[in-house]
Amino acid sequence: MARVSFVNVSPKGGVPKLPTDRARVCFTQVEGDKQNNLKHHGGIERAVCLYSLELIQDLILEGHSLEPGSTGENITIEGIDWSLMKSGLILKVGESEIKVTGPTTPCKKISDSFLLGEFSRISEIKNPGWSRWYASVLKEGLVMKGDLVSII
């Protein structure tokens, strides 16, 4: 059973995003989370960034210094088969419903979390299956740590 492990926001923008118990997922962003670069983050198609707790744990075993939120994800999910992530997938996350819109492109701002600064380790192009994913919001709602995540 998939669950929300962490809800992460950055009131000042950028990374890391810090854990919070809950946040409202809105059509253009996660409430309480600021994006400093609106060209590449936020907005209707990139309102929420998702990542897998299991992938974070595997990356830590490789020697990277990640923790939930350090790569900029808003919602860290555990217990979901990340290979199922694809554009168009609809998820119920807490009270919200979101639609996966595409993989994120990693940038150098997250390089401190990676061994030798190799942030491209989570590039969907270079390492398929390891990317964070963006989602649009179909139904706004509160998301809390521990909430169920299900594929609709």
Rosetta silent file (secondary structure, phi, psi, omega in degrees, C-alpha in Angstrom):
SEQUENCE: MARVSFVNVSPKGGVPKLPTDRARVCFTQVEGDKQNNLKHHGGIERAVCLYSLELIQDLILEGHSLEPGSTGENITIEGIDWSLMKSGLILKVGESEIKVTGPTTPCKKISDSFLLGEFSRISEIKNPGWSRWYASVLKEGLVMKGDLVSII
SCORE:     score description
SCORE:     0.000 S_00000001
   1 L     0.000  126.220 -177.860    0.000    0.000    0.000 S_00000001
   2 E   -83.265  143.890 -178.816    1.485    3.335   -1.076 S_00000001
   3 E  -141.748  159.207  171.609    1.620    6.238    1.363 S_00000001
   4 E   -77.704  117.174  176.813    2.891    9.803    1.633 S_00000001
   5 E   -85.629  -40.234 -178.644    6.159    9.559    3.577 S_00000001
   6 E  -144.777  144.414  167.938    6.962   13.260    3.503 S_00000001
   7 E  -113.089  126.624 -171.682    5.347   16.519    2.446 S_00000001
   8 E  -127.342  134.565  177.919    8.074   19.056    1.623 S_00000001
   9 E  -139.607  161.348  175.888    7.962   22.814    1.029 S_00000001
  10 L  -135.071   97.673 -178.747   10.367   25.732    0.801 S_00000001
  11 L   -59.301  -27.799  179.746    8.811   29.061    1.831 S_00000001
  12 L   -91.454  -10.645 -177.753   11.923   30.905    0.561 S_00000001
  13 L    93.668  163.580  177.777   12.121   28.860   -2.644 S_00000001
  14 L    77.796 -161.049 -178.650   14.745   26.496   -3.943 S_00000001
  15 L  -121.581  155.668   -0.003   16.174   23.438   -2.241 S_00000001
  16 L   -77.138  158.034  169.227   16.147   21.748    0.065 S_00000001
  17 L   -89.268  137.778 -173.331   12.427   21.573    0.602 S_00000001
  18 E  -102.000  146.708 -177.305   11.752   20.965    4.275 S_00000001
  19 E   -67.933  143.872  173.268    9.309   18.473    5.761 S_00000001
  20 E  -137.828  159.074 -178.029    5.965   19.624    7.075 S_00000001
  21 L   -70.334  -30.539 -175.173    3.083   17.587    8.466 S_00000001
  22 E  -160.312  157.573  173.829    0.636   18.761    5.815 S_00000001
  23 E  -157.478  149.377  176.509    0.129   21.109    2.884 S_00000001
  24 E   -85.917  128.027  177.029   -2.699   22.002    0.577 S_00000001
  25 E   -90.082  118.998 -176.142   -2.099   20.948   -3.013 S_00000001
  26 L  -113.901  169.434 -174.214   -3.395   23.723   -5.280 S_00000001
  27 L   -60.806  -28.907 -177.596   -3.792   24.062   -9.040 S_00000001
  28 L  -114.163   -8.572  179.602   -0.543   26.008   -9.524 S_00000001
  29 L  -174.428  172.489  170.672    1.609   24.939   -6.565 S_00000001
  30 E   -88.076  125.952 -177.499    1.797   23.313   -3.171 S_00000001
  31 L   -56.240  134.007 -179.421    0.707   25.906   -0.615 S_00000001
  32 L    89.575   -1.609 -179.458    3.684   27.240    1.335 S_00000001
  33 L  -112.484  124.275 -179.927    6.152   26.309   -1.396 S_00000001
  34 L  -104.182  140.912  173.077    7.804   29.052   -3.432 S_00000001
  35 L  -108.883  127.859 -179.804    9.474   28.555   -6.791 S_00000001
  36 L   -83.338  -21.405 -177.445   12.294   30.965   -7.599 S_00000001
  37 L  -125.464   92.746 -176.390   12.410   30.038  -11.288 S_00000001
  38 L   -74.327   -8.214  175.435    8.910   29.960  -12.781 S_00000001
  39 L   -70.300  -34.122 -174.953   10.306   29.124  -16.216 S_00000001
  40 L  -115.262   -9.675 -175.203   11.194   25.616  -15.030 S_00000001
  41 L  -136.815  151.533  175.470    9.104   25.086  -11.863 S_00000001
  42 L    76.078 -177.692 -179.335    5.511   25.517  -10.714 S_00000001
  43 L    90.552 -179.843 -173.708    2.450   26.426  -12.724 S_00000001
  44 L   -57.996  -45.849 -175.438   -0.392   24.306  -14.030 S_00000001
  45 L   -83.665  -14.656 -176.324    1.692   21.477  -15.546 S_00000001
  46 L  -131.810   41.040 -175.336    4.322   21.407  -12.764 S_00000001
  47 L   -68.659  -31.357 -175.544    2.285   22.205   -9.655 S_00000001
  48 E  -134.066  138.619  174.377    3.610   19.229   -7.679 S_00000001
  49 E  -112.427  131.938 -175.318    6.919   17.356   -7.772 S_00000001
  50 E  -116.678  146.285  171.541    6.906   13.683   -6.707 S_00000001
  51 E  -149.353  162.630 -175.114    9.666   11.274   -5.758 S_00000001
  52 E   -95.977  129.108  175.109   10.050    7.758   -4.394 S_00000001
  53 H   -62.614  -38.899 -179.599   11.328    7.072   -0.885 S_00000001
  54 H   -63.774  -38.589  177.276   12.701    3.728   -2.082 S_00000001
  55 H   -67.558  -39.916  176.191   14.750    5.423   -4.819 S_00000001
  56 H   -58.368  -45.859 -179.788   16.095    7.941   -2.295 S_00000001
  57 H   -62.606  -39.974  177.919   17.127    5.032   -0.047 S_00000001
  58 H   -65.910  -39.226  178.710   18.814    3.237   -2.975 S_00000001
  59 H   -66.562  -35.843  175.720   20.686    6.416   -3.921 S_00000001
  60 H   -62.736  -40.880  177.770   21.895    6.785   -0.326 S_00000001
  61 H   -63.031  -26.573  176.688   23.253    3.221   -0.533 S_00000001
  62 L   -77.778   -8.852  178.816   25.204    4.329   -3.631 S_00000001
  63 L   107.607    1.851  177.941   26.882    7.000   -1.486 S_00000001
  64 L   -78.838  154.975 -176.377   24.751   10.041   -2.310 S_00000001
  65 L  -105.870   48.865  178.917   23.707   12.329    0.557 S_00000001
  66 L   -78.943  159.216  166.995   20.025   12.652   -0.267 S_00000001
  67 L  -151.529  159.318 -179.991   17.153   13.005    2.139 S_00000001
  68 L   -52.787  129.296 -179.315   13.480   13.591    1.424 S_00000001
  69 L    93.695  -17.071 -176.043   13.062   17.075   -0.047 S_00000001
  70 L   -71.294  -19.848  176.550   16.730   17.583   -0.897 S_00000001
  71 L  -100.336    8.001  173.467   16.084   17.102   -4.618 S_00000001
  72 L    94.295    8.050  179.564   13.112   19.477   -4.563 S_00000001
  73 L   -77.044  145.396  176.740   10.191   17.073   -4.420 S_00000001
  74 L   -84.986  -35.583 -177.841    7.019   18.197   -2.678 S_00000001
  75 E  -128.843  121.323  175.675    5.683   14.724   -1.970 S_00000001
  76 E  -100.338  122.584 -174.385    7.860   11.735   -1.149 S_00000001
  77 E  -111.002  137.603  173.730    5.918    8.509   -1.703 S_00000001
  78 E  -116.252  146.280  173.036    6.716    5.055   -0.341 S_00000001
  79 L    87.928   12.418  176.753    5.326    1.760   -1.534 S_00000001
  80 L  -111.702  141.104  177.730    4.540    2.608   -5.151 S_00000001
  81 L   -72.697  104.147 -173.725    6.142    0.820   -8.087 S_00000001
  82 H   -64.502  -20.666  177.996    8.042    3.767   -9.592 S_00000001
  83 H   -67.822  -15.058  177.422    8.280    1.975  -12.946 S_00000001
  84 H   -80.160  -14.974 -177.601    4.534    2.677  -13.331 S_00000001
  85 L   -64.883  127.049  177.715    5.141    6.436  -13.363 S_00000001
  86 L  -161.133  158.821  178.250    4.342    7.897  -16.771 S_00000001
  87 L   -59.305  135.243  178.939    2.665   10.952  -18.234 S_00000001
  88 L    98.380  -16.732  179.008   -1.105   10.729  -17.909 S_00000001
  89 L   -65.294  133.881  179.823   -1.144    8.544  -14.787 S_00000001
  90 E  -109.683  130.596 -178.556   -3.734    9.822  -12.285 S_00000001
  91 E  -121.083  142.264  167.839   -3.097    9.480   -8.553 S_00000001
  92 E   -97.398  121.431 -178.769   -5.242   10.116   -5.520 S_00000001
  93 E  -127.400  107.480 -174.285   -2.961   11.606   -2.877 S_00000001
  94 L    59.365 -130.827  178.676   -4.731   12.443    0.369 S_00000001
  95 L   -81.349  -12.804 -172.886   -7.698   14.639   -0.527 S_00000001
  96 E   -92.660  162.100  169.144   -6.173   15.659   -3.866 S_00000001
  97 E  -126.713  130.799 -177.408   -6.136   14.096   -7.310 S_00000001
  98 E  -129.663  155.113  179.526   -3.140   14.733   -9.527 S_00000001
  99 E  -120.635  122.041 -179.787   -2.130   13.832  -13.063 S_00000001
 100 E   -65.350  127.768 -176.274    1.494   13.000  -13.827 S_00000001
 101 E  -107.566  -21.094  177.745    2.689   15.333  -16.594 S_00000001
 102 E   159.998  164.690  178.422    6.297   14.279  -17.130 S_00000001
 103 E   -71.467  150.506  176.521    9.713   13.629  -15.648 S_00000001
 104 L   -84.112  156.985  174.203   11.624   16.538  -14.173 S_00000001
 105 L  -101.817  118.679 -178.951   14.966   17.628  -15.515 S_00000001
 106 L   -69.205  150.048  177.901   17.552   17.750  -12.732 S_00000001
 107 L  -130.223  170.116 -174.361   19.665   20.884  -12.396 S_00000001
 108 H   -63.459  -15.748 -179.832   22.892   21.847  -10.653 S_00000001
 109 H   -65.434  -17.598  177.803   20.996   23.351   -7.699 S_00000001
 110 H  -102.439    6.910 -173.913   20.578   19.809   -6.332 S_00000001
 111 H   -62.217  -27.775 -179.952   24.208   18.785   -6.961 S_00000001
 112 H   -62.947  -20.108 -179.641   25.162   19.005   -3.259 S_00000001
 113 H   -84.781   -3.417 -173.330   22.995   15.938   -2.630 S_00000001
 114 L  -120.150  140.329  175.668   24.980   13.776   -5.043 S_00000001
 115 H   -53.831  127.451 -178.294   28.341   12.089   -4.846 S_00000001
 116 H    57.572   22.148  177.771   30.798   14.152   -6.912 S_00000001
 117 H    70.417   15.272 -174.866   27.906   16.502   -7.763 S_00000001
 118 L   -77.141   66.919 -179.187   26.481   13.983  -10.251 S_00000001
 119 H   -65.968  -18.755  177.939   22.900   15.283  -10.188 S_00000001
 120 H   -69.461   -3.407  176.100   22.273   13.739  -13.621 S_00000001
 121 H   -57.983  -27.357  179.863   22.018   10.428  -11.732 S_00000001
 122 H  -107.994   28.306  174.531   18.264   11.132  -11.557 S_00000001
 123 L   -82.694  127.329  178.208   17.892   12.190  -15.189 S_00000001
 124 L   -63.365  -31.574 -179.936   15.156   10.218  -16.963 S_00000001
 125 L   -70.956  -46.689 -177.081   17.156   10.486  -20.195 S_00000001
 126 L   -81.599  -34.183 -176.674   20.427    9.167  -18.737 S_00000001
 127 L  -137.700   75.686 -177.887   18.971    6.795  -16.124 S_00000001
 128 L   -52.301  138.075  178.793   15.368    5.855  -16.973 S_00000001
 129 L    94.850   -5.619 -176.534   13.253    5.034  -13.941 S_00000001
 130 L  -110.215    2.205 -174.673   15.189    7.248  -11.500 S_00000001
 131 L   -78.995  155.405  163.003   13.555   10.612  -12.214 S_00000001
 132 L   -78.355  162.151 -178.828   11.300   12.742  -10.079 S_00000001
 133 E  -129.246  142.342  173.363    7.967   13.469  -11.771 S_00000001
 134 E   -91.076  154.641  177.152    5.859   16.598  -12.149 S_00000001
 135 E  -143.763  149.088  170.373    2.080   16.547  -11.847 S_00000001
 136 E   -94.619  161.999 -176.553   -0.837   18.863  -12.491 S_00000001
 137 E  -105.451  121.103  177.367   -3.657   19.102   -9.977 S_00000001
 138 E   -90.481  -35.078  179.034   -7.105   17.858  -11.004 S_00000001
 139 E  -139.025  118.675  178.517   -8.650   18.248   -7.545 S_00000001
 140 L   -68.147  152.689  177.069   -7.181   20.499   -4.883 S_00000001
 141 E   175.538  168.630  179.578   -6.934   19.137   -1.369 S_00000001
 142 E   -77.649  136.676  175.036   -4.971   18.626    1.803 S_00000001
 143 E  -122.803  130.185 -177.691   -2.089   16.144    1.753 S_00000001
 144 E  -126.626  151.274  173.604   -0.684   14.853    5.014 S_00000001
 145 L   -54.919  130.692 -179.365    2.178   12.599    5.998 S_00000001
 146 L    95.829  -12.556  179.247    0.779    9.046    6.118 S_00000001
 147 L   -61.322  149.600  175.920   -2.023    9.641    3.597 S_00000001
 148 E   -72.408  148.463  174.065   -2.765    6.837    1.164 S_00000001
 149 E  -123.774  126.532  179.597   -1.637    7.139   -2.457 S_00000001
 150 E  -137.536  149.695  176.054   -3.547    5.183   -5.085 S_00000001
 151 E   -83.717  130.599  179.514   -3.601    4.943   -8.839 S_00000001
 152 L   -95.902    0.000    0.000   -6.999    5.877  -10.266 S_00000001
